[in-house]
């Protein structure tokens, strides 16, 4: 089961820094996401959603499966190329995970110029993820974590990754 975690930041730069760390954790296989989005509450009162592209994820997955299927038909390079193209198209067309309306409601509660990172986490290596994410500070504003997990995460965010 996936867990929803939303962390508010003072500004977009801070949220983007946290999202870069999340991207690194995904590349290291310390974190598996279903979805990730940054919601920005602009100074003019408007909300903007910044969503990382799923195209690359789809292309990599498609290339893997295309290669496997290509091996079965003795054309692995062609299979990988076709699989990558199909995966990229599927990734670009898909919109799943965190509901956009929910993210907008959450963003409307942020102060002007504030931003939040909202992630739907499938799996994580807690001892690697929490210290990296907590370096950016922030305030936990929504989650499906247990009360104990929420308290531990907020304490880590408050301490910015420094052991108490």
Secondary structure per residue as TSV (DSSP state, phi and psi in degrees):
chain	resnum	aa	ss	phi	psi
A	1	X	-	360.0	137.2
A	2	X	-	-82.4	151.8
A	3	X	E	-113.9	135.0
A	4	X	E	-91.9	133.1
A	5	X	E	-136.4	128.2
A	6	X	E	-126.3	124.8
A	7	X	E	-122.0	126.7
A	8	X	E	-90.6	144.9
A	9	X	E	-130.0	161.4
A	10	X	S	-66.8	-30.6
A	11	X	S	-153.5	172.2
A	12	X	H	-64.5	-38.4
A	13	X	H	-58.9	-42.5
A	14	X	H	-65.1	-42.3
A	15	X	H	-65.5	-40.2
A	16	X	H	-65.9	-35.8
A	17	X	H	-62.2	-42.8
A	18	X	H	-64.1	-40.1
A	19	X	H	-66.7	-35.2
A	20	X	H	-62.8	-41.8
A	21	X	H	-62.8	-39.8
A	22	X	H	-62.5	-42.7
A	23	X	H	-60.1	-41.0
A	24	X	H	-64.9	-40.7
A	25	X	H	-64.1	-36.6
A	26	X	H	-66.2	-44.6
A	27	X	H	-62.5	-32.2
A	28	X	T	-81.2	-4.2
A	29	X	T	66.1	26.7
A	30	X	S	-90.7	-11.1
A	31	X	E	-146.8	133.8
A	32	X	E	-121.0	123.2
A	33	X	E	-111.2	150.0
A	34	X	E	-93.3	-33.2
A	35	X	E	-162.0	156.1
A	36	X	E	-152.1	140.0
A	37	X	E	-152.3	148.4
A	38	X	E	-109.5	130.1
A	39	X	E	-109.1	129.1
A	40	X	E	-114.4	130.0
A	41	X	E	-100.2	99.4
A	42	X	-	-70.5	159.2
A	43	X	T	-59.6	-27.3
A	44	X	T	-82.3	5.3
A	45	X	S	90.8	-9.3
A	46	X	-	-81.8	155.1
A	47	X	E	-106.5	142.0
A	48	X	E	-131.7	132.1
A	49	X	E	-100.6	130.9
A	50	X	E	-113.1	110.0
A	51	X	E	-114.0	126.9
A	52	X	-	-64.1	148.9
A	53	X	-	-70.2	136.6
A	54	X	S	-92.6	-2.5
A	55	X	H	-61.0	-46.0
A	56	X	H	-62.7	-40.3
A	57	X	H	-63.9	-43.6
A	58	X	H	-64.3	-39.8
A	59	X	H	-64.6	-43.4
A	60	X	H	-64.2	-44.6
A	61	X	H	-64.4	-43.4
A	62	X	H	-63.7	-39.8
A	63	X	H	-63.7	-40.6
A	64	X	H	-61.3	-52.9
A	65	X	H	-67.8	-36.2
A	66	X	H	-62.8	-38.7
A	67	X	H	-64.5	-42.2
A	68	X	H	-63.3	-46.3
A	69	X	H	-65.7	-39.1
A	70	X	H	-61.0	-36.7
A	71	X	H	-61.6	-37.0
A	72	X	H	-64.0	-32.7
A	73	X	T	-106.3	16.3
A	74	X	T	61.4	32.4
A	75	X	-	-142.2	63.1
A	76	X	H	-63.2	-36.9
A	77	X	H	-67.1	-44.9
A	78	X	H	-63.1	-42.3
A	79	X	H	-61.2	-41.4
A	80	X	H	-65.5	-41.1
A	81	X	H	-64.6	-46.0
A	82	X	H	-66.1	-42.1
A	83	X	H	-63.6	-41.1
A	84	X	H	-63.7	-42.8
A	85	X	H	-64.1	-44.4
A	86	X	H	-65.8	-40.9
A	87	X	H	-65.4	-40.7
A	88	X	H	-64.2	-42.5
A	89	X	H	-64.2	-42.6
A	90	X	H	-65.0	-41.8
A	91	X	H	-64.4	-39.3
A	92	X	H	-69.3	-32.1
A	93	X	H	-87.1	-17.0
A	94	X	-	-82.6	144.7
A	95	X	-	-140.4	92.4
A	96	X	-	-131.8	176.3
A	97	X	S	97.2	-131.3
A	98	X	S	-70.1	130.4
A	99	X	-	-67.5	128.9
A	100	X	H	-60.6	-36.8
A	101	X	H	-65.0	-40.2
A	102	X	H	-61.4	-44.8
A	103	X	H	-62.6	-39.9
A	104	X	H	-65.9	-40.5
A	105	X	H	-62.0	-42.8
A	106	X	H	-63.4	-43.6
A	107	X	H	-63.6	-33.3
A	108	X	H	-65.6	-22.2
A	109	X	T	-84.2	-10.6
A	110	X	S	-75.7	152.3
A	111	X	-	-69.9	158.4
A	112	X	T	-55.0	139.4
A	113	X	T	73.5	0.6
A	114	X	-	-83.2	165.9
A	115	X	E	-148.2	160.4
A	116	X	E	-140.6	146.4
A	117	X	E	-101.5	127.2
A	118	X	E	-120.6	122.9
A	119	X	E	-128.8	146.9
A	120	X	E	-112.6	105.8
A	121	X	E	-96.1	124.8
A	122	X	E	-83.0	-51.7
A	123	X	E	-144.5	152.0
A	124	X	E	-152.8	153.5
A	125	X	-	-99.3	94.8
A	126	X	H	-52.5	-43.1
A	127	X	H	-69.4	-13.4
A	128	X	H	-100.9	-36.5
A	129	X	H	-73.7	-51.3
A	130	X	H	-59.1	-47.2
A	131	X	H	-62.4	-36.4
A	132	X	H	-70.8	-44.6
A	133	X	H	-69.5	-37.6
A	134	X	H	-68.1	-17.6
A	135	X	T	-58.9	-23.9
A	136	X	T	-90.6	-4.0
A	137	X	-	70.0	-149.7
A	138	X	-	109.4	175.7
A	139	X	E	-133.1	122.6
A	140	X	E	-66.9	119.5
A	141	X	E	-112.4	-16.2
A	142	X	E	-160.5	139.6
A	143	X	E	-163.6	163.1
A	144	X	-	-110.0	18.0
A	145	X	S	-75.8	164.0
A	146	X	-	-69.1	163.6
A	147	X	H	-59.0	-41.9
A	148	X	H	-63.7	-42.1
A	149	X	H	-65.8	-39.7
A	150	X	H	-61.2	-47.0
A	151	X	H	-61.2	-42.7
A	152	X	H	-65.8	-41.2
A	153	X	H	-65.9	-44.8
A	154	X	H	-63.8	-38.7
A	155	X	H	-62.3	-42.0
A	156	X	H	-64.4	-40.8
A	157	X	H	-63.5	-42.8
A	158	X	H	-62.0	-36.2
A	159	X	H	-89.1	-1.9
A	160	X	T	50.6	45.0
A	161	X	T	82.0	-1.1
A	162	X	-	-91.7	127.1
A	163	X	-	-59.9	134.4
A	164	X	-	-77.7	360.0
